[in-house]
Amino acid sequence: MIDITDIPALLKRNIFWLLLFPVLFAGIAFVFVALKTPVYETRAELLVQPEGAQIISNNPVGTASNQSLQSMDLDSQTHIILSAAVLNQVANSLGLDDSPQFQQPGLRQKILGGFSSNRSSAESREATLEALREALNVYRIERSLVFVIVVKHTDAQLAAAIANETANAYIEQSRTNRTQSLARASESLSEQAEQLRGRVETAEAAVEAYKARQGLISTAGGSVVDQQLDALNNQITEARVAMERAKVINDQMASLTLADVEAGVVPQDAISSVLNSLRVQYSRIAQQEAEAATTLGANHPTLRELRSQMNNTGRQIQSELQRIKQTVKGQFEQARLTLSGLEQQSKNLQSQNTLQGKALIELRQLQSEADASRSIYEAFLKRSRELEELPELDANSSRILSEAPVPSSPTGPNKIVALGAGSLFGFVFAAAGVIGLALLRGNLTSERAVVTGTGAPILANISAPANDRGSGSALTGWLGKPASSIQKQNGIARTRVAYALRQAFADEKPANVLVLSIGNTGNTSRFIRNVAVELHDMGEEVLFAHTVGKRRADQSSDSTEASANPRVNTLNKLAMNLSDQGLAIAANDSDLGSVSQRKGLSSYLRVEQIDTRRKYAANADLASSYDDFLLIDAGNIDASPLLPVLLRHCDGIILITALGETRSSDFERTTAYLEPWQDRIIGNVVLSAV
């Protein structure tokens, strides 16, 4: 697994590929843009208001359904614009079947031979329609009635012409379809109106025939019997009112006396001018009689005259009152008789109306059918007349909002944008490849994994030698830190390692320190020798040794009986040498043993006495026992034949690992192999990219 924090370092170590692939993809993008045929894009805006010829004015469908249908109608206009009828009109108007600018064979057709100039007219038209559909793109602006017609073509003039002609063809096609629909609807309505007129005439004739058979006489106001009943009911009501009034007056007049007349309580309807005159005269005589009675005696002639006049006037009032009572009573009897006669007449008409009830019910059914047929006939006739006039009216409000201009520049990505996109894609591709390859190869990518696997700290970080890490690392070094900075960093690293060794063996000198490389770390002998020099500069006596594959005595010529594997020969020689000299070493020995033993080992180690005062290195041998440190460069752990012996007699181990180069499997195998000597591991030196 790769930790996300290790990705920047991983990419930095492979910066060669991160620079190569962006340049490569940028070149491909440049070639593509340079060779790509320019495509011009233009667009026309079209306002579409589909009305739809409404044949039946009283549409029973609700408003919500109308809105849903209108939305579906709008959505279908995109397919109508791209329909064969519209595109055929565009092809005919612009002559696209024979246009060399439009009928351009593609690269696939040129290679595979799919394009032929000897095609039939039907095949040419089919190819033209297919090319138009590929060049056209129609969409509706959201929440509006505006449609945008987009055309892409290699010819700018032709692209604008196709967009504008498509808009015009759609509008013309809509008008033609509307006119044809209205004509068909008008013709259909006219035929149905003729059929309905025959049904109306038949129904009305049946109504009149039924009336004649049943003797049903009617006027504009309805049946005559019904009219008579209505009038008679009104008369009966009035007669009842008149009788009640006469009855009330009669009852009031029956109990009237002279005193009531003298008091003026006569009903208003019974008052007459004669009775009023007599009442006034009676009142005047009574007043005179009362005045005379106060001044004259009871037998005075004047008083007797006045009393005689008053009695005579009273008799006249009684006579007039009796006459009025007789008149009122006669009026009451007349009203009662009139009401009785009217009621009898009403009963006779009701009997007659009952007899005609069944006939009237059937007549109403016939009349209803006739009225319904006439209503439908009149509606169809009116709508048919309207539709006959509609084709002459241009009611289509669809129009072109903006015509497509001739584009001045081709569409597509800008060259700079294309180069940038290619570079970015190349960088992403290279980065993904580096990360993926690291995951597949399973290389070490983080110092955390080194510390966890060995259980020892990181002593120093050094820069990998460019000449040992390939062209990618060389480019990394060229683009990375300057040489002075690298030298300074490596100097600090070897000083830190030297201090770590002095601190680790401050009280355990002399000490044998074994330096092992894991994986592809390159040649690290120079760095290890510089560590030995640092130790010497710190006042330590240091021997520096590095392993060789053969004994010095055998380096000039090989035995003819040697094995084909140098490592096996070396191990065999070492085993024979140790066996001949009897150099059996106890497991608890902490140094290299006796002088003869050191001489035997020196046959396989190249030893150098570190002395900075000398211009050239001085040879030494392992027999010296006055050195504080013996620093042994054992090389790669998989290629060191003396490793078992060196591990047995070493006091400390330093491991060198290259991040990004050392495989995780090699590292895990090494840590497993060194597990018996894990307590002797002092620390790790990590090689990283510059």
MIBA-234136 format. One record per residue: residue in one letter; x, y, z of N, C-alpha, C in turn. Coordinates in steps of 0.2 Angstrom, whole numbers, plus 2048, in hexadecimal, padded with zeros to 3 digits. Example, Ala and Ser with C-alpha at 12.3 -4.5 7.8 and 13.67 -1.06 7.14 Angstrom:
A8427E482783E7EA8278427F0827;S8407F58238447FB824840800827;
END
This chain:
M8047FA800800800800804806800;I80280C7FD8058127FC802817801;D80581A80580281F809801826805;I7FC8298067FB82F802800834803;T80383480980983980A80F837806;D80F83180481582F8008158307F9;I80F8327F680E8337EF8128397EC;P81383F7F08178447ED81E8427EC;A82183E7F182883C7F08298377EB;L8248327EA82382D7E58238317DE;L81F8367DD81F8397D782683D7D5;K8298407DA82F8437D983483F7D7;R8348397DA8398347D88398327D0;N8328337CE8318317C782F8377C2;I83283C7C48318427C08328427B9;F83783D7B783883D7B083283B7AC;W82E8367AF8288347AB8238397AC;L82383D7B181E8427B281F8487AD;L8258487AB82684E7A682684B79F;L82884579E828842797820841795;F81C83E79981583D796811843795;P81284879980E84F797811852790;V81785178F81A85478981784F783;L81784978481584477F80D84577D;F80984678380284778180184E77F;A80585378180485977E805859776;G80B85577480C85576D80685176A;I80484C76D7FE8497697F884E769;A7F785276E7F185776E7F385C768;F7F985E7687FB8637637FA86075C;V7FC85A75A7FB8577547F3856752;F7EF8547577E88537567E585A754;V7E685F7587E48667577E6868750;A7EC86774E7EF8697487EB865742;L7EA85F7437E785B73D7E085B73D;K7DD85D7437D585C7437D286173E;T7CD85F73B7C98637367C586873A;P7C586E7397C287373D7BA87373C;V7B78737427AF8727427AC879744;Y7A887C7407A488274279E880745;E79C88474A79688374E79288A74E;T78B88974C78788F74C78088D74F;R77C891751776890754770895752;A76A89375276489775075F896756;E75C89B75875789A75E75089B75B;L74C89675D74589675A740896760;L73B89A75F73689B764730896762;V72E89176572988C76372388D768;Q71D88E76571788F76971288A766;P71288476770D87F764706880767;E7028817626FB8837646F787D763;G6F787975E6F387375D6EC87575B;A6EA8737556E38757536DE871758;Q6DA87575B6D58737606CF87275C;I6CD86B75B6C786A7576C186B75B;I6C18697616BB8697656BC86F76A;S6B887476A6B987A76E6B8878775;N6B38747776B287277E6B586C77F;N6BC86D7816C08677826BF865789;P6BD85F78A6BB85C7916C185B795;V6C785B7926CD85A7966CF86079A;G6D185E7A06D28647A56D98687A4;T6D986D7A76DF8727A66E686E7A8;A6E686A7AD6EC8677AF6EE8627A9;S6E985F7A66EB85A7A06EE85E79A;N6EA8647996ED8687946F486B795;Q6F686C79B6FD86E79C70186979B;S6FF86379D70485D79C70585B795;L6FF85C79170085B78A704860786;Q70386678970786B78670F86A787;S71086878D71786778F71A86178A;M71685C78971885678571985977E;D71485D77C71586077571B864774;L71D86877972386C779729867778;D72986277C72F85D77C730859776;S72A85877272A85576C72C859766;Q72D86076772F864762736863760;T73A86176474185F76374285A75E;H73D85475E73D84F75A73A851753;I73585675373285874D73785C749;I73C86074C74186474974585F745;L74785A74874C85574574884F741;S74285074073E84B73C74084B735;A73E84673274084572B73D84A726;A73784C728733851724737858724;V73985A72A73D86172A743860727;L74785B72874E85A72574E85971E;N74885671B74885571474785C711;Q74386071474286771174886B711;V74C86A71775386D71775886B712;A75886471175C86170B75A864704;N7538647037518666FD75386E6FC;S75287270175387970075A87B6FF;L75F8777027668797027698746FD;G76686F6FA76986B6F576F8676F8;L76E8646FE77386170277585A6FF;D7708576FB7728506F87788516F3;D7798566F077E8576EB78385C6ED;S78385E6F37878646F678E8606F7;P7948626F479A85F6F679D8626FD;Q79A8686FF79C86A70579986670B;F79386470A79086070F79185870E;Q79185670879384E70879A84D707;Q79E84E70D7A584D70D7A6846711;P7A984170D7AB83B7117AF83B716;G7AE83871C7B28387217B8833720;L7BD8337257C382F7257C1828725;R7BD8267297BB81F7287B881D722;Q7B482171F7B181F7187B781F713;K7BC8247137C182470E7C581E70F;I7C681B7157CB8157167C780F714;L7C180E7177BD8087167B980870F;G7B980E70C7B580E7067AE80E706;G7AB81170C7A481170D7A0816709;F7A481B7067A18217037A18206FB;S79C8206F879B81F6F17978256EE;S79A8276E879682D6E579182A6E0;N7908246DF78B8216DB78581E6DF;R7838216E477E81F6E87778216E5;S77281D6E676B81F6E47698256E8;S7638286E576182E6E875E82D6EF;A75B8276F07598256F775E8246FC;E7648216F976A8216FE76D8276FF;S76D82C6FA7708326FB76C836700;R76583670076183A70476283770B;E76283070C76382D71376982F716;A76F82F712775832715775839716;T77183D71377184471476D84571B;L76784271B764842722768840728;E76B83B72777083872C77583D72E;A77884072977D84672A77A84C72D;L77484D72B77185372F76F852736;R76D84C73876C84A73F77284A743;E77884874077E849743780850744;A77F85473F78185B74077C860744;L77685D74577186174877185F750;N76F86475476E86375B76986875D;V76386576075D86A76175C868769;Y75B86E76D75986D774755873776;R75187277B74D87877D75087B783;I75088278475288578A74D88478F;E75088279574B88079B74788579C;R74088379E73B8887A073A88D79B;S73A88C79573889178F73688D789;L73489178473188F77E73688F779;V73D89177A74289277674688C774;F74688A76E74A88476C751887768;V75688476975D88676675F880762;I76088275B76287E75676A87F755;V76E87A75777587A756777876751;V77C87974C77E875747786876747;K78987074679086F74679286C73F;H79687073B79986E73579F871733;T7A386E72E7A987072C7A9876728;D7A38787257A287E72179E883725;A7A188972679D88E72A797890727;Q79789272179189471D78C88F71D;L78E88971C78988471B786882722;A78988372778788272E781887730;A78388D72E77E89273077889172B;A77988F72577388E72076F889723;I77288372576E87D72876A87F72E;A76D883732769885738763889737;N76488F73375E89373175988F72D;E75B88B728756888724752883728;T75688072D75287B73174D87E735;A74E88473874988873C74388A737;N74588D73174088F72C73C88972A;A73F88372973B87D72773787B72C;Y73987B73273487973872E87D738;I72F884738729889738725887732;E72888672C72388572672087E727;Q72387972972087372A71B873730;S71C87773571687873A71087B737;R71188073370B88473070887F72B;T70C87B727709877722705871726;N70886E72B70486972F6FE86C732;R6FE8727356F88757386F3876733;T6F587972D6F087A7276EC874725;Q6F086E7246EE8687236E9865728;S6EB86672E6E78637346E0867734;L6E186E7336DA8717336D687072E;A6D986E7286D586D7226D1866723;R6D58617256D285A7276CD85B72C;A6CE85F7316C98607376C3863734;S6C48687306BE86C72D6BA867729;E6BD8637256BA85E7206B6859724;S6B985772A6B685272E6B0854731;L6B185B7346AB85E7376A585F733;S6A786172D6A286272869E85C726;E6A185672669E85072469984E72A;Q69C84F73069884D736692852737;A69385873568E85D73668885B731;E68A85972B684857726680851729;Q68484C72C68184772F67C849735;L67F84E73967B85073F67585473D;R67585773766F85B73566A856733;G66B85173066684C72E663849735;R66784873A66584574066084A743;V66285174365E856746657857742;E65785673C65185773864C85173A;T64F84B73A64B84573C648846743;A64C84874864A84974F64484E74F;E64585374C64085974C639856749;A63A85374363485074063084B744;A63484774863184274D62D846752;V63084C75562C85075A626852757;E62685575162085874F61A85374D;A61C84D74B61884874961484574F;Y61884575561584275B61084775E;K61284E75D60D85376060785275C;A6078517556018517515FD84B753;R6008457555FC83F7575F984075D;Q5FD8437625FA8437695F684A76A;G5F584E7655F18547665F485976B;L5FB85976B5FE85D77060086476C;I5FC86976F5FC87076C601874770;S60687776D60A87B77160C88176E;T60E88677161088C76F61788E771;A61A89476F620895771621895779;G61C89677D61C89578461B88E787;G61A889782619883785612880783;S61087B78660987878560387D787;V5FE87C7835F88817845F587F78B;V5F487978C5F18777935F5879799;D5FC87979860087B79D5FF88379E;Q5FF8867985FE88E7995F788F79C;Q5F288B79A5EB88D79D5EB88B7A5;L5EF8867A75EF8847AE5F388A7B2;D5F888C7AF5FC8927B25F78987B3;A5F489A7AD5EF8A07AE5EA89E7B3;L5E78987B35E18977B75E48977BF;N5E98947C05EC8957C75ED89C7C9;N5EF8A07C55F08A77C75E98AA7C8;Q5E48A97C45DD8AB7C55DA8A87CC;I5DB8A27CD5D989F7D45DC8A37D9;T5E28A47D95E68A87DE5E38AE7DF;E5E18B27DA5DE8B97DB5D78B87DD;A5D38B37DB5CD8B27DE5CC8B17E5;R5D18AD7E75D18AB7EE5D38B17F2;V5D78B67F05D98BC7F35D38C07F4;A5CF8C17EE5C98C57EE5C48C27F2;M5C38BC7F35BE8B97F75BF8BA7FE;E5C68B98005C88BA8075C68C2809;R5C88C68045C78CD8065BF8CF807;A5BB8CC8025B48CD8035B18CA809;K5B48C480B5B18C18115B38C5817;V5B98C88175BB8CC81D5B68D281D;I5B58D58185B18DB8185AA8DA81A;N5A78D48175A18D28195A08D0820;D5A58CD8235A58CC82B5A58D282F;Q5A88D782C5A98DE8305A28E182F;M59F8E18295998E58285938E282C;A5938DC82D58D8D883058C8DB837;S5908DD83B58F8DF8425908E7843;L58F8EA83D5908F283E5898F4840;T5898FA8445838FD846583905845;L57E90884757E91084658391384A;A584910850589913854590912851;D59290C84E59890B84A599910845;V59391184159491683C59591D83E;E59291F84459392584759A92684A;A59D92084C5A492084F5A9920849;G5A791E8435AC91E83D5B091883D;V5AD91283F5B190C83F5AF908839;V5AC90B8345AA90782E5B090582A;P5B18FF8275B68FD8235B790181D;Q5BD90281B5BF9078165BC90580F;D5BC8FE80E5B98FB8085B18FC807;A5AE8FD80D5A68FD80D5A490480E;I5A890980E5A691080F5A4913808;S59E91680859B91980259A921803;S5999247FE59892C7FF59292D802;V58C92980158692B80458692A80C;L58A92480E58A92381558F928818;N59492A815598930818594936819;S59093881458C93E81458793D819;L58393881A57F93781F582937826;R58893482758B93482D58D93B82F;V58F93F82A59194682C58B94A82E;Q58594982A57F94C82C57C94A833;Y57D94483457B94183B57F945840;S58594583F58994884458894F845;R58695384058595A84157E95B844;I57995784357295884657395684D;A57795184F57894F85657B954859;Q58095885658395D85A57E96385B;Q57A96585657596A85757096885D;E56E96285D56996086256C960869;A57395F86957695F870577966872;E57896B86D57897286F571975871;A56C97286D56697586F563972875;A56596C87756396987D56596D883;T56B97188356D97488856A97B889;T56797E88456498488555C984884;L55997F88155297E88054F979885;G54997988554697488954596E885;A54296988954296288653C962881;N53796788153296687D53296C878;H53896F87853897587353897286C;P53497686853397486153A97385D;T53E97785E54597785B54897085D;L54896F86354B969865548962863;R54196386253E95D86053F95C858;E54096285554296284D54895E84C;L54D96185055495E850554956851;R55095485655094D85854C949852;S54894C84F544949849549948843;Q54D94D84255294D83D55794783E;M55994784455E94284655C93B846;N55593A84755393384755293183F;N55093683B54F935834556933831;T55B93783356293683056492F832;G56392D83856592683B562921837;R55B92283555891D83155B91C82A;Q55D92282856092282156791E821;I56B92082757191C828570915828;Q56B91282C56990B82D568908826;S56490C82256290981B568909817;E56C90E81757290E813577908815;L57890781C57C90281F57A8FB81D;Q5738FA81D5708F481B5728F2813;R5718F880F5738F780857A8F5807;I57E8F880B5868F680A5878EF80C;K5848ED8115858E68145828E180E;Q57D8E380B57A8DE80657F8DE800;T5828E47FE5878E47F958D8E07FA;V5908E18005968DE8025958D6803;K58F8D480558D8CD80558D8CA7FE;G58A8CE7F958A8CC7F35918CB7EF;Q5958D07F159C8CF7EE59F8C97F1;F59E8C77F75A18C17FA59F8BB7F7;E5988BB7F65968B57F25988B47EB;Q5998BA7E859B8BA7E15A38B77E1;A5A78BA7E55AE8B77E65AE8B07E7;R5AA8AD7EC5AA8A67ED5A88A27E7;L5A38A47E45A18A17DE5A68A17D8;T5A98A67D85AF8A77D25B48A27D4;L5B78A27DA5BC89D7DC5BA8967DB;S5B48947DD5B288E7DC5B288C7D4;G5B08907D05B088F7C95B788E7C6;L5BB8927C85C28927C65C588B7C9;E5C48897CF5C78837D15C487D7CD;Q5BE87D7CB5BB8787C75BE8787C1;Q5BF87D7BE5C387E7B75CA87B7B7;S5CD87D7BD5D487A7BE5D48737BE;K5CF8707C25CF8697C35CE8657BC;N5CA8687B85C98667B15CF8667AD;L5D386B7AD5D986C7A95DF8677AC;Q5DF8667B25E48617B55E285A7B3;S5DC8597B35DA8527B05DC8517A9;Q5DB8567A55DD85679E5E585679D;N5E98597A25F08597A25F38537A4;T5EF84F7A85F18487AA5F18447A5;L5EC8447A15EB84079B5F1841796;Q5F38477955F9848790600847793;G60084579A60784479D60C84079A;K60983A79860E83579561083778E;A60B83A78B60D83D784612842785;L61284678A61684C78B61D84978C;I61D84479162484179262883E78C;E62483B78862883878262983E77D;L62584377D62684977962D84C77C;R62D84D78263385078563A84C783;Q63984578363F84178164184377A;L63C84377663D84476F64084B76E;Q63D850771640857771647857773;S64885477964F85477B654851776;E65384C77365784976E65884E768;A65285176665385676165785C763;D65685E76965A86476B66286276B;A66385C76E66A85A76F66D85A768;S66A85776366C85675C66D85D759;R66986175A66A86875767086C75B;S67186B76167686E76467D86C762;I67D86576168486275E685865757;Y67F86575368086774C68286E74C;E67F87275068187975068887A752;A68B876757692877759696875753;F69586F75069986D74B699871745;L69387474469387973E69787F73F;K69688274569A8887476A1886747;R6A488174A6AB87F74A6AD87E742;S6A987B73E6AB87A7376AC880734;R6A88857356A888B7326AF88F734;E6B088E73B6B689173D6BD88E73A;L6BD88873A6C38847376C4886730;E6BE88772C6BF8897256C3890724;E6C28947296C589B7296CC89B72C;L6CE8967316D48967346DA895730;P6DA89072A6E08907266E2896723;E6DE89B7226E08A171F6E38A6724;L6E38A472B6E68A87306EC8A5732;D6F28A97326F88A77346F98A873C;A6F68A373F6F68A37476FC8A074A;N70189D74670789A74970C89F74B;S70D8A07527118A57557188A3755;S71A89D75372189A75372589F74E;R72B8A175072F8A574C7368A474E;I73B8A774A7428A674B7448AC74F;L7478AB7557498B17597508B3757;S7548AF75575B8B275275D8AD74D;E75F8AF7487628AB7427698A9744;A76B8A37417728A17437778A573F;P77C8A87427818AC73E7868A773B;V78A8AA73778F8A67347958A6739;P7978A073B79D8A07407A38A273D;S7A78A67417AD8A973E7B38A5740;S7B38A17467B889C7487B589674A;P7BA8907497B788A74A7B7888751;T7B38837537B288275A7B787C75C;G7B787A7627BC8757647C1879769;P7C587576D7C98787727CF87C76E;N7D18817727D68857707DD881770;K7E188376C7E887F76B7EB87F772;I7EB8857757EE88577C7EB881781;V7E48817817E087D7857E1876784;A7E287477D7E386D77B7EA86B77E;L7EF86F77D7F686D77F7F686C787;G7F287178A7F28717927EE86B794;A7E98697917E58637927E985D791;G7EC85D78B7F185778A7F685678F;S7F985C7917FF85B7967FC85979D;L7F685C79F7F385A7A57F18527A5;F7EE85079F7ED84979F7F384579F;G7F884779C7FE84379C8018437A3;F8018487A68038487AD7FF8447B2;V7F98447B17F483F7B57F68387B3;F7F68377AC7F88307AA7FE82E7AD;A8038327AD80A8307AF80A82F7B7;A8068337BA8068337C280282C7C3;A7FD82B7C07F98257C17FD81F7C0;G80181F7BA8058197B980A8187BE;V80D81E7C081381D7C581081A7CB;I80A81C7CE80781A7D48058137D3;G8028117CD7FF80A7CC8058067CB;L80B8087C88108037C78148027CE;A8148077D28168067D98128027DD;L80C8027DC8077FD7E08087F67DD;L8097F57D680A7EF7D48117EC7D6;R8167F07D581D7EE7D781E7ED7DE;G81A7F17E281B7F07EA8217F37EC;N8247F87EA82A7FB7EC8287FF7F3;L82E8007F782D8047FC82D80B7FA;T82880F7FE8278167FC82781B802;S82881880882781D80D82D81A813;E82F81F81683481E81C83081A821;R82A81C822826819828826811827;A82680E82182680782082D804822;V83280882083980682283A806829;V83880B82D83880B834834805837;T82E80483582A7FF83782D7F8836;G8307F78308327F082F8397EF832;T83D7F38348447F28378447F383E;G83F7F784183F7F98488447FE84A;A84880184584D80584684C80C843;P84F81284584D81884385181A83C;I84F81F839852822833858826835;L85E82483386482883586582E831;A86482D82A86583282586283181F;N86183681B85E83681486383880F;I86583480A86A8378058678367FF;S86A83A7FA86783A7F386A8347EF;A8668317EB86882B7E786D82D7E2;P87382A7E187782C7DB87482B7D5;A8748317D18718317CB87382C7C5;N87982B7C687C8267C087A81F7C2;D87781E7C88758177CA86E8167C9;R86A81B7C886381B7C985F81B7C2;G86281C7BC85F81C7B685E8237B3;S85B8247AD85A82A7AA85582E7AE;G85082B7B184B82F7B484E8327BA;S85282F7BE8558327C485A8377C2;A85E8367BC86283B7BA85F8427B8;L8598417B58558477B385284A7BA;T8518467BF84F8487C585484D7C8;G85A84A7C886084E7CB8618547C7;W8608547C186185A7BD85C85F7BE;L85685D7C08508627C18508637C8;G85385F7CD8528607D48578657D7;K8598637DD85E8687E18648687DD;P86886E7DE86E86F7DB87386A7DF;A8798697DB87E8647DE8818667E4;S88286D7E688486F7EC87F86D7F2;S87986E7F087486C7F68748657F7;I8758617F287585A7F287B8577F7;Q88185A7F58878597F988685B800;K88386080188286380887D85E80C;Q87885C80887385780C87785080D;N87B84E80887E84780988384880F;G88784E80F88C84F81588884F81B;I88385281C87F85282287D84B824;A87B84781F87984082087E83C822;R88483C81F88A83882288C83A829;T88C84082A88D842831889840836;R88284083487D83D83987E83683A;V88083283588182B83688882A83A;A88D82E83989382D83D89182E844;Y88E83484688C83584D88882F850;A88382C84C87F82784E884821850;L88981F84C88D81A84D89181B854;R89482185489882385A893822861;Q88D82586088982486688781D867;A88681986288481286388980E867;F89080F86589580B86789A80F86B;A89881486F89C8188738A0814878;D89D80F87B8A080B8808A280487E;E8A18038778A27FC8758A77FB86F;K8AC7FF86F8B17FF86A8B67F986C;P8B97F68678B87F785F8B17F485D;A8AF7F78588A87F58558A87F384E;N8A57EE84C8A47EC84589D7EE843;V89D7F283E8967F583B8967F2834;L8907EF83388F7EC82C8897F0829;V88B7F28238867F781F8837F2819;L87D7F18198797ED8148757F2810;S8747F08098707F380586A7EF803;I8647F180385E7ED80185B7F07FA;G85B7EB7F68587ED7EF85D7F17EB;N85A7F57E685E7F97E18607FF7E4;T8667FF7E88688067EB86E8097E7;G8708057E28768087DF87C8077E3;N88280B7E188880A7E488880F7EA;T88880C7F08888107F688F8107FA;S89480D7F789B80D7FA89E8137FC;R89D8187F78A081F7F889D8227FE;F8968217FF89382480589582180B;I89681A80B89881781189F819813;R8A481980E8AB81B80F8AB822812;N8A68278108A682E8128A482E81A;V8A082981B89E8288238A4826827;A8A88228248AE8208278B3825828;V8B382A8238B78308238B5834829;E8AE8358298AB83982E8AD837835;L8AD8308368AF82D83D8B682F83E;H8BA82E8398C183083A8C283783C;D8BF83B8398BF84283A8BD844842;M8B983F8448B684084B8BB83D850;G8C183B84E8C68388528C6831853;E8C282D84F8C282684F8C782384A;E8CA81D84C8CE8198488C9814844;V8C981583D8C48118398C780D834;L8C58078338C680382D8C0802829;F8C18038228BB80381E8BD7FD819;A8B87F88198B87F28158B27F1811;H8B37EF80B8AD7ED8078AF7E6804;T8A97E28038AA7DB8018AC7DB7F9;V8AF7D57F88B17D47F18AE7CD7EF;G8AD7CB7E98AA7C57E78AF7BF7E7;K8B67C07E78BB7BB7E78C17BD7EB;R8C57B87ED8CB7B97F18CF7BD7EC;R8D37C17EF8D87C57EC8DD7C07E8;A8DF7BB7EA8E37B77E78E07B37E1;D8DA7B37E18D67B07DB8D37B57D6;Q8D47BB7D78D17C07D38D47C17CC;S8DB7BE7CB8DE7BF7C48DC7B97C0;S8DA7B37C38D87AE7BF8D37A97C2;D8CF7A67BF8C97A27C28CB79B7C1;S8C97977C68CB7907C68C678D7C0;T8C97887BD8C57857B78C07817BA;E8C077F7C08BB77A7C38B677E7C7;A8B67857C78B27897CB8AB7887C8;S8A67897CD89F7897CB89D78F7C7;A89878E7C38957947BF89279A7C3;N8917987C988E79E7CE8947A17D2;P8967A77D189B7AA7D589A7AA7DC;R8937AC7DE8927AC7E58937A57E8;V89179F7E58927997E789A7977E8;N89E7997E38A57997E38A879C7E9;T8A67A37EA8A87A77EF8A77A47F6;L8A17A17F789F79E7FD8A37987FF;N8A47947F98A878E7FA8AF78F7FC;K8B27957F98B97967FA8B9799802;L8B479D8048B479F80A8B479980F;A8AF79580E8AE78F8128B578B812;M8B878A80D8BE78680C8C4789810;N8C47908108C97948138C879381B;L8C279481D8C17948248C278D826;S8C07888228C17818258C877F825;D8CD7818208D477F8208D7782826;Q8D57898288D978C82D8D678B834;G8D07878348CD78583A8CA78B83E;L8C778F83A8C579683D8BD79583F;A8BC7908438B678F8468B579484B;I8AF79884A8AE79E84E8A879D853;A8A979E8598A379D85E89E7A285D;A8987A085E8927A485D8927AA861;N8957AA8678957B086C89B7B486B;D89F7B38668A57B88658A27BF863;S8A57C48658A37CB8638A77CE85E;D8AD7CB85D8B27CF8588B37CA853;L8B87CB84F8BA7C78498BF7C284B;G8C17C18518C57BB8538CC7BD852;S8D07B88518D87B88518DA7BC84B;V8E17BD84B8E47C08458E47BC83F;S8E57B58408E47B183A8DD7B1837;Q8D87B183C8D17B18398D07B8835;R8D37BD8388D27C48348D57C382D;K8DB7C082D8DF7BF8278DB7BB822;G8D77B68258D37B28208CD7B681D;L8CA7BA8228C57BE81F8C77C481A;S8CD7C681C8D07CC8178D07C9810;S8D07C380F8D17C08088CB7C2804;Y8C57C38088BF7C58058BD7CC806;L8C07D08098BF7D780A8C47DB808;R8C37E18058C77E68038C77EB809;V8CD7EC80D8CD7F08138D17F6811;E8CF7FC8148D28028148D380581A;Q8D980781C8DA80B8228D8813820;I8D38168248D181C8238D6821826;D8DA8258228DE82A8248DE83081F;T8DB8368228DA83B81D8E083F81C;R8E683D8208EC84181E8EF83E818;R8ED8388168F08358108EC83780A;K8F08388058ED8397FE8E98337FB;Y8EC82E7FC8E98277FA8E8823800;A8E381E7FF8E181A8048E6815805;A8E781380C8EC80E80E8E980780F;N8EC80280C8E97FC80D8EA7F9814;A8E67F58178E67F381D8E37EC81D;D8E47E88238E17E28248DD7E182A;L8D97DC82B8D57DB8308D97D9837;A8E07D88368E37D683C8E47DB841;S8E37E283E8E47E78438DF7E7848;S8E17E884E8DC7E88548DB7EF857;Y8DE7F48548DE7FA8578D97FF854;D8D57FD8508D080184D8CA801851;D8C78088528C08098568BA806852;F8BB80784B8B58058478B7801841;L8B47FB83F8B57F88398AE7F9835;L8AE7FD8308A87FE82C8A87FA826;I8A47F58268A47F082089E7F281B;D8A07F381589A7F48108997ED80D;A8947EA80F8927E380D88E7E3806;G88D7E98038897EA7FD8827E77FE;N87F7E57F88787E37F88777DC7FC;I8727DC8008717D68058707D0801;D86E7D07FB86D7CA7F78737C87F3;A8787CC7F387E7CB7EF8847CA7F3;S8847CA7FA8897CA7FE88B7C2800;P8907BF7FE8927B88008947B7807;L8977BD80A89A7BC8118947BE816;L88E7BF8148897C28198887BE81F;P8887B781F8877B382588D7B482A;V8937B58278997B682C8997BD82E;L8977C282A8977C982C8927CA831;L88C7C78308877C88358897C583C;R88C7BF83C88E7BC8428937C0846;H8977C484389C7C884689B7CF846;C8967D28448947D98448917DB84B;D8937E184C8907E485388A7E9851;G88A7EB84B8847F08498837EF842;I87D7F184087A7F08398777F7837;I8797F98318767FF82E8737FC827;L86C7FE8268697FC82086880281C;I86980181586880681086380480C;T85D80880B85780780785680C802;A85480B7FC8528107F784B8107F6;L8488167F88408167F783F8167F0;G83A8137EE8378127E783B80D7E3;E84180A7E68458057E28457FF7E6;T8457FF7EC8457F97F083E7F67F1;R83E7F07EF8377EC7EF8357EB7F6;S82F7EB7F782C7E97FE82E7E27FF;S82D7DE7FA82E7D77FC8367D67FE;D83A7D97FA8427D87FC8437DB803;F83F7E18058407E480B83E7DF811;E8387DC8108357D88158397D1815;R83C7CF8108407C98108477CB814;T8497D181384F7D281684E7D381E;T8497D78208477D78278467D082A;A8437CC8268427C58298497C182A;Y84D7C28258547BF8258587C282B;L8577C982C85B7CC8328587CC839;E8527C883984F7C883F8537C6845;P8587C184585C7BF84A8617C484C;W8627C98488677CE84A8647D584A;Q85D7D584B8597DB84B85C7E0850;D85E7DD8568607E285B8677E5859;R86A7E38548707E685286F7EC84D;I8697EC84A8687F18458687F8848;I86C7FC84686D803849868808846;G86780884086380C83C86380B835;N85F81083185E80F82A861816827;V86381582186581A81C86181A816;V85D81F81585881F80F85A82380A;L85A81F80485C8237FD8558257FA;S85582C7F984F82E7F68518337F0;A84C8357EC84D8387E685083F7E8;V8538427E38568497E485184E7E3;
END
